[in-house]
């Protein structure tokens, strides 16, 4: 599980209190702060907002993607 922290006087200091056992082996991966700040500032795309719903629809006709206007609005099938 990743934990965030920073370096203080040459020592890694975690941002939150984590009960790690004495002698626990850890890996430190330095992140690029500018890149992570840009990623956080990036506005969400429609894909980002709708990602949790991808693949969740069940019981649709096999040609729904091609003929959704037919099933939703009564237009002729393609």
KOLGU-4560 file (N, C-alpha, C; in nm, 3 decimals, padded with zeros to 5 digits):
<recs>
<n_xx: 00.086 n_yy: -00.118 n_zz: 00.000 ca_xx: 00.000 ca_yy: 00.000 ca_zz: 00.000 c_xx: 00.089 c_yy: 00.123 c_zz: 00.000 mol: A seq: 1 type: UNK>
<n_xx: 00.066 n_yy: 00.218 n_zz: -00.092 ca_xx: 00.149 ca_yy: 00.338 ca_zz: -00.097 c_xx: 00.110 c_yy: 00.440 c_zz: 00.010 mol: A seq: 2 type: UNK>
<n_xx: 00.211 n_yy: 00.503 n_zz: 00.066 ca_xx: 00.191 ca_yy: 00.611 ca_zz: 00.163 c_xx: 00.267 c_yy: 00.732 c_zz: 00.113 mol: A seq: 3 type: UNK>
<n_xx: 00.213 n_yy: 00.849 n_zz: 00.133 ca_xx: 00.280 ca_yy: 00.972 ca_zz: 00.091 c_xx: 00.364 c_yy: 01.027 c_zz: 00.207 mol: A seq: 4 type: UNK>
<n_xx: 00.470 n_yy: 01.094 n_zz: 00.170 ca_xx: 00.557 ca_yy: 01.154 ca_zz: 00.269 c_xx: 00.652 c_yy: 01.253 c_zz: 00.204 mol: A seq: 5 type: UNK>
<n_xx: 00.752 n_yy: 01.294 n_zz: 00.281 ca_xx: 00.851 ca_yy: 01.389 ca_zz: 00.231 c_xx: 00.983 c_yy: 01.365 c_zz: 00.304 mol: A seq: 6 type: UNK>
<n_xx: 01.089 n_yy: 01.429 n_zz: 00.256 ca_xx: 01.220 ca_yy: 01.416 ca_zz: 00.318 c_xx: 01.242 c_yy: 01.535 c_zz: 00.410 mol: A seq: 7 type: UNK>
<n_xx: 01.282 n_yy: 01.507 n_zz: 00.533 ca_xx: 01.312 ca_yy: 01.610 ca_zz: 00.631 c_xx: 01.448 c_yy: 01.578 c_zz: 00.693 mol: A seq: 8 type: UNK>
<n_xx: 01.545 n_yy: 01.665 n_zz: 00.671 ca_xx: 01.681 ca_yy: 01.643 ca_zz: 00.722 c_xx: 01.735 c_yy: 01.506 c_zz: 00.681 mol: A seq: 9 type: UNK>
<n_xx: 01.708 n_yy: 01.467 n_zz: 00.556 ca_xx: 01.760 ca_yy: 01.341 ca_zz: 00.504 c_xx: 01.685 c_yy: 01.217 c_zz: 00.549 mol: A seq: 10 type: UNK>
<n_xx: 01.571 n_yy: 01.233 n_zz: 00.615 ca_xx: 01.493 ca_yy: 01.120 ca_zz: 00.666 c_xx: 01.354 c_yy: 01.124 c_zz: 00.603 mol: A seq: 11 type: UNK>
<n_xx: 01.303 n_yy: 01.007 n_zz: 00.564 ca_xx: 01.167 ca_yy: 01.001 ca_zz: 00.509 c_xx: 01.067 c_yy: 01.017 c_zz: 00.623 mol: A seq: 12 type: UNK>
<n_xx: 00.977 n_yy: 01.113 n_zz: 00.609 ca_xx: 00.873 ca_yy: 01.138 ca_zz: 00.709 c_xx: 00.739 c_yy: 01.120 c_zz: 00.639 mol: A seq: 13 type: UNK>
<n_xx: 00.658 n_yy: 01.026 n_zz: 00.687 ca_xx: 00.528 ca_yy: 01.002 ca_zz: 00.627 c_xx: 00.431 c_yy: 01.111 c_zz: 00.666 mol: A seq: 14 type: UNK>
<n_xx: 00.342 n_yy: 01.147 n_zz: 00.573 ca_xx: 00.244 ca_yy: 01.254 ca_zz: 00.597 c_xx: 00.138 c_yy: 01.214 c_zz: 00.699 mol: A seq: 15 type: UNK>
<n_xx: 00.113 n_yy: 01.084 n_zz: 00.713 ca_xx: 00.014 ca_yy: 01.037 ca_zz: 00.810 c_xx: 00.079 c_yy: 00.931 c_zz: 00.899 mol: A seq: 16 type: UNK>
<n_xx: 00.025 n_yy: 00.914 n_zz: 01.015 ca_xx: 00.079 ca_yy: 00.814 ca_zz: 01.108 c_xx: 00.040 c_yy: 00.674 c_zz: 01.061 mol: A seq: 17 type: UNK>
<n_xx: 00.140 n_yy: 00.591 n_zz: 01.037 ca_xx: 00.118 ca_yy: 00.455 ca_zz: 00.989 c_xx: 00.189 c_yy: 00.360 c_zz: 01.086 mol: A seq: 18 type: UNK>
<n_xx: 00.115 n_yy: 00.262 n_zz: 01.141 ca_xx: 00.177 ca_yy: 00.169 ca_zz: 01.236 c_xx: 00.260 c_yy: 00.061 c_zz: 01.165 mol: A seq: 19 type: UNK>
<n_xx: 00.379 n_yy: 00.098 n_zz: 01.119 ca_xx: 00.468 ca_yy: 00.001 ca_zz: 01.055 c_xx: 00.551 c_yy: -00.069 c_zz: 01.163 mol: A seq: 20 type: UNK>
<n_xx: 00.568 n_yy: -00.200 n_zz: 01.152 ca_xx: 00.648 ca_yy: -00.271 ca_zz: 01.252 c_xx: 00.796 c_yy: -00.235 c_zz: 01.241 mol: A seq: 21 type: UNK>
<n_xx: 00.864 n_yy: -00.233 n_zz: 01.353 ca_xx: 01.007 ca_yy: -00.203 ca_zz: 01.356 c_xx: 01.081 c_yy: -00.302 c_zz: 01.267 mol: A seq: 22 type: UNK>
<n_xx: 01.168 n_yy: -00.249 n_zz: 01.182 ca_xx: 01.247 ca_yy: -00.334 ca_zz: 01.094 c_xx: 01.176 c_yy: -00.372 c_zz: 00.965 mol: A seq: 23 type: UNK>
<n_xx: 01.057 n_yy: -00.317 n_zz: 00.942 ca_xx: 00.984 ca_yy: -00.349 ca_zz: 00.819 c_xx: 01.063 c_yy: -00.301 c_zz: 00.699 mol: A seq: 24 type: UNK>
<n_xx: 01.067 n_yy: -00.384 n_zz: 00.595 ca_xx: 01.136 ca_yy: -00.347 ca_zz: 00.472 c_xx: 01.041 c_yy: -00.263 c_zz: 00.388 mol: A seq: 25 type: UNK>
<n_xx: 01.090 n_yy: -00.151 n_zz: 00.338 ca_xx: 01.008 ca_yy: -00.061 ca_zz: 00.258 c_xx: 01.081 c_yy: -00.025 c_zz: 00.129 mol: A seq: 26 type: UNK>
<n_xx: 01.006 n_yy: 00.025 n_zz: 00.033 ca_xx: 01.061 ca_yy: 00.076 ca_zz: -00.091 c_xx: 01.020 c_yy: 00.221 c_zz: -00.103 mol: A seq: 27 type: UNK>
<n_xx: 01.114 n_yy: 00.308 n_zz: -00.137 ca_xx: 01.085 ca_yy: 00.449 ca_zz: -00.154 c_xx: 01.091 c_yy: 00.480 c_zz: -00.303 mol: A seq: 28 type: UNK>
<n_xx: 00.984 n_yy: 00.536 n_zz: -00.356 ca_xx: 00.976 ca_yy: 00.572 ca_zz: -00.496 c_xx: 00.952 c_yy: 00.722 c_zz: -00.504 mol: A seq: 29 type: UNK>
<n_xx: 01.049 n_yy: 00.797 n_zz: -00.555 ca_xx: 01.038 ca_yy: 00.941 ca_zz: -00.559 c_xx: 00.945 c_yy: 00.982 c_zz: -00.673 mol: A seq: 30 type: UNK>
<n_xx: 00.849 n_yy: 01.070 n_zz: -00.644 ca_xx: 00.758 ca_yy: 01.116 ca_zz: -00.747 c_xx: 00.795 c_yy: 01.257 c_zz: -00.790 mol: A seq: 31 type: UNK>
<n_xx: 00.759 n_yy: 01.289 n_zz: -00.912 ca_xx: 00.783 ca_yy: 01.421 ca_zz: -00.967 c_xx: 00.666 c_yy: 01.510 c_zz: -00.926 mol: A seq: 32 type: UNK>
<n_xx: 00.689 n_yy: 01.600 n_zz: -00.834 ca_xx: 00.582 ca_yy: 01.684 ca_zz: -00.778 c_xx: 00.513 c_yy: 01.765 c_zz: -00.887 mol: A seq: 33 type: UNK>
<n_xx: 00.588 n_yy: 01.822 n_zz: -00.980 ca_xx: 00.527 ca_yy: 01.904 ca_zz: -01.084 c_xx: 00.432 c_yy: 01.820 c_zz: -01.169 mol: A seq: 34 type: UNK>
<n_xx: 00.471 n_yy: 01.697 n_zz: -01.203 ca_xx: 00.386 ca_yy: 01.610 ca_zz: -01.284 c_xx: 00.260 c_yy: 01.572 c_zz: -01.207 mol: A seq: 35 type: UNK>
<n_xx: 00.274 n_yy: 01.540 n_zz: -01.079 ca_xx: 00.156 ca_yy: 01.500 ca_zz: -01.002 c_xx: 00.062 c_yy: 01.618 c_zz: -00.980 mol: A seq: 36 type: UNK>
<n_xx: 00.115 n_yy: 01.739 n_zz: -00.966 ca_xx: 00.030 ca_yy: 01.857 ca_zz: -00.951 c_xx: -00.045 c_yy: 01.886 c_zz: -01.082 mol: A seq: 37 type: UNK>
<n_xx: 00.023 n_yy: 01.867 n_zz: -01.196 ca_xx: -00.043 ca_yy: 01.888 ca_zz: -01.324 c_xx: -00.153 c_yy: 01.786 c_zz: -01.343 mol: A seq: 38 type: UNK>
<n_xx: -00.129 n_yy: 01.660 n_zz: -01.303 ca_xx: -00.229 ca_yy: 01.556 ca_zz: -01.318 c_xx: -00.350 c_yy: 01.586 c_zz: -01.232 mol: A seq: 39 type: UNK>
<n_xx: -00.328 n_yy: 01.635 n_zz: -01.109 ca_xx: -00.439 ca_yy: 01.668 ca_zz: -01.021 c_xx: -00.519 c_yy: 01.787 c_zz: -01.076 mol: A seq: 40 type: UNK>
<n_xx: -00.452 n_yy: 01.881 n_zz: -01.144 ca_xx: -00.518 ca_yy: 02.000 ca_zz: -01.196 c_xx: -00.590 c_yy: 01.971 c_zz: -01.327 mol: A seq: 41 type: UNK>
<n_xx: -00.560 n_yy: 01.859 n_zz: -01.391 ca_xx: -00.621 ca_yy: 01.824 ca_zz: -01.520 c_xx: -00.770 c_yy: 01.804 c_zz: -01.501 mol: A seq: 42 type: UNK>
<n_xx: -00.851 n_yy: 01.869 n_zz: -01.583 ca_xx: -00.996 ca_yy: 01.850 ca_zz: -01.569 c_xx: -01.036 c_yy: 01.708 c_zz: -01.609 mol: A seq: 43 type: UNK>
<n_xx: -01.140 n_yy: 01.656 n_zz: -01.546 ca_xx: -01.187 ca_yy: 01.522 ca_zz: -01.576 c_xx: -01.251 c_yy: 01.519 c_zz: -01.714 mol: A seq: 44 type: UNK>
<n_xx: -01.221 n_yy: 01.414 n_zz: -01.790 ca_xx: -01.285 ca_yy: 01.394 ca_zz: -01.920 c_xx: -01.414 c_yy: 01.318 c_zz: -01.898 mol: A seq: 45 type: UNK>
<n_xx: -01.495 n_yy: 01.309 n_zz: -02.004 ca_xx: -01.617 ca_yy: 01.228 ca_zz: -01.996 c_xx: -01.581 c_yy: 01.083 c_zz: -01.964 mol: A seq: 46 type: UNK>
<n_xx: -01.471 n_yy: 01.035 n_zz: -02.025 ca_xx: -01.426 ca_yy: 00.898 ca_zz: -01.998 c_xx: -01.397 c_yy: 00.880 c_zz: -01.849 mol: A seq: 47 type: UNK>
<n_xx: -01.325 n_yy: 00.975 n_zz: -01.788 ca_xx: -01.293 ca_yy: 00.965 ca_zz: -01.646 c_xx: -01.420 c_yy: 00.958 c_zz: -01.561 mol: A seq: 48 type: UNK>
<n_xx: -01.519 n_yy: 01.040 n_zz: -01.595 ca_xx: -01.643 ca_yy: 01.043 ca_zz: -01.517 c_xx: -01.728 c_yy: 00.917 c_zz: -01.536 mol: A seq: 49 type: UNK>
<n_xx: -01.727 n_yy: 00.862 n_zz: -01.658 ca_xx: -01.814 ca_yy: 00.748 ca_zz: -01.688 c_xx: -01.745 c_yy: 00.612 c_zz: -01.673 mol: A seq: 50 type: UNK>
<n_xx: -01.615 n_yy: 00.611 n_zz: -01.648 ca_xx: -01.538 ca_yy: 00.487 ca_zz: -01.638 c_xx: -01.600 c_yy: 00.384 c_zz: -01.541 mol: A seq: 51 type: UNK>
<n_xx: -01.654 n_yy: 00.424 n_zz: -01.426 ca_xx: -01.713 ca_yy: 00.325 ca_zz: -01.336 c_xx: -01.833 c_yy: 00.251 c_zz: -01.395 mol: A seq: 52 type: UNK>
<n_xx: -01.894 n_yy: 00.306 n_zz: -01.500 ca_xx: -02.014 ca_yy: 00.245 ca_zz: -01.557 c_xx: -01.986 c_yy: 00.161 c_zz: -01.682 mol: A seq: 53 type: UNK>
<n_xx: -01.864 n_yy: 00.164 n_zz: -01.732 ca_xx: -01.831 ca_yy: 00.090 ca_zz: -01.854 c_xx: -01.850 c_yy: -00.059 c_zz: -01.831 mol: A seq: 54 type: UNK>
<n_xx: -01.926 n_yy: -00.123 n_zz: -01.919 ca_xx: -01.948 ca_yy: -00.267 ca_zz: -01.912 c_xx: -02.051 c_yy: -00.311 c_zz: -01.810 mol: A seq: 55 type: UNK>
<n_xx: -02.125 n_yy: -00.221 n_zz: -01.751 ca_xx: -02.220 ca_yy: -00.256 ca_zz: -01.645 c_xx: -02.360 c_yy: -00.288 c_zz: -01.697 mol: A seq: 56 type: UNK>
<n_xx: -02.395 n_yy: -00.243 n_zz: -01.819 ca_xx: -02.530 ca_yy: -00.266 ca_zz: -01.872 c_xx: -02.549 c_yy: -00.414 c_zz: -01.903 mol: A seq: 57 type: UNK>
<n_xx: -02.661 n_yy: -00.468 n_zz: -01.863 ca_xx: -02.691 ca_yy: -00.609 ca_zz: -01.886 c_xx: -02.827 c_yy: -00.621 c_zz: -01.954 mol: A seq: 58 type: UNK>
<n_xx: -02.846 n_yy: -00.730 n_zz: -02.030 ca_xx: -02.975 ca_yy: -00.759 ca_zz: -02.090 c_xx: -03.009 c_yy: -00.676 c_zz: -02.213 mol: A seq: 59 type: UNK>
<n_xx: -02.908 n_yy: -00.615 n_zz: -02.275 ca_xx: -02.935 ca_yy: -00.535 ca_zz: -02.395 c_xx: -02.931 c_yy: -00.625 c_zz: -02.518 mol: A seq: 60 type: UNK>
<n_xx: -03.001 n_yy: -00.587 n_zz: -02.625 ca_xx: -02.995 ca_yy: -00.665 ca_zz: -02.748 c_xx: -02.853 c_yy: -00.664 c_zz: -02.804 mol: A seq: 61 type: UNK>
<n_xx: -02.815 n_yy: -00.769 n_zz: -02.876 ca_xx: -02.677 ca_yy: -00.777 ca_zz: -02.926 c_xx: -02.641 c_yy: -00.665 c_zz: -03.024 mol: A seq: 62 type: UNK>
<n_xx: -02.740 n_yy: -00.606 n_zz: -03.091 ca_xx: -02.713 ca_yy: -00.498 ca_zz: -03.186 c_xx: -02.742 c_yy: -00.359 c_zz: -03.127 mol: A seq: 63 type: UNK>
<n_xx: -02.743 n_yy: -00.348 n_zz: -02.997 ca_xx: -02.780 ca_yy: -00.221 ca_zz: -02.933 c_xx: -02.685 c_yy: -00.107 c_zz: -02.971 mol: A seq: 64 type: UNK>
<n_xx: -02.555 n_yy: -00.134 n_zz: -02.980 ca_xx: -02.460 ca_yy: -00.028 ca_zz: -03.012 c_xx: -02.491 c_yy: 00.033 c_zz: -03.148 mol: A seq: 65 type: UNK>
<n_xx: -02.522 n_yy: -00.053 n_zz: -03.245 ca_xx: -02.549 ca_yy: -00.004 ca_zz: -03.381 c_xx: -02.689 c_yy: 00.056 c_zz: -03.394 mol: A seq: 66 type: UNK>
<n_xx: -02.787 n_yy: 00.002 n_zz: -03.321 ca_xx: -02.926 ca_yy: 00.044 ca_zz: -03.336 c_xx: -02.985 c_yy: 00.109 c_zz: -03.212 mol: A seq: 67 type: UNK>
<n_xx: -02.903 n_yy: 00.179 n_zz: -03.135 ca_xx: -02.955 ca_yy: 00.240 ca_zz: -03.012 c_xx: -03.066 c_yy: 00.342 c_zz: -03.040 mol: A seq: 68 type: UNK>
<n_xx: -03.060 n_yy: 00.412 n_zz: -03.155 ca_xx: -03.167 ca_yy: 00.506 ca_zz: -03.188 c_xx: -03.300 c_yy: 00.433 c_zz: -03.209 mol: A seq: 69 type: UNK>
<n_xx: -03.294 n_yy: 00.312 n_zz: -03.261 ca_xx: -03.415 ca_yy: 00.233 ca_zz: -03.279 c_xx: -03.476 c_yy: 00.197 c_zz: -03.144 mol: A seq: 70 type: UNK>
<n_xx: -03.391 n_yy: 00.148 n_zz: -03.053 ca_xx: -03.441 ca_yy: 00.101 ca_zz: -02.923 c_xx: -03.481 c_yy: 00.217 c_zz: -02.832 mol: A seq: 71 type: UNK>
<n_xx: -03.413 n_yy: 00.329 n_zz: -02.844 ca_xx: -03.442 ca_yy: 00.443 ca_zz: -02.755 c_xx: -03.548 c_yy: 00.536 c_zz: -02.811 mol: A seq: 72 type: UNK>
<n_xx: -03.549 n_yy: 00.553 n_zz: -02.945 ca_xx: -03.637 ca_yy: 00.656 ca_zz: -03.003 c_xx: -03.732 c_yy: 00.604 c_zz: -03.110 mol: A seq: 73 type: UNK>
<n_xx: -03.728 n_yy: 00.475 n_zz: -03.140 ca_xx: -03.820 ca_yy: 00.416 ca_zz: -03.236 c_xx: -03.784 c_yy: 00.439 c_zz: -03.382 mol: A seq: 74 type: UNK>
<n_xx: -03.662 n_yy: 00.483 n_zz: -03.410 ca_xx: -03.621 ca_yy: 00.502 ca_zz: -03.548 c_xx: -03.597 c_yy: 00.367 c_zz: -03.615 mol: A seq: 75 type: UNK>
<n_xx: -03.598 n_yy: 00.363 n_zz: -03.748 ca_xx: -03.575 ca_yy: 00.236 ca_zz: -03.816 c_xx: -03.436 c_yy: 00.179 c_zz: -03.785 mol: A seq: 76 type: UNK>
<n_xx: -03.427 n_yy: 00.045 n_zz: -03.783 ca_xx: -03.298 ca_yy: -00.021 ca_zz: -03.761 c_xx: -03.207 c_yy: 00.003 c_zz: -03.880 mol: A seq: 77 type: UNK>
<n_xx: -03.078 n_yy: 00.002 n_zz: -03.857 ca_xx: -02.979 ca_yy: 00.019 ca_zz: -03.964 c_xx: -02.955 c_yy: -00.114 c_zz: -04.032 mol: A seq: 78 type: UNK>
</recs>
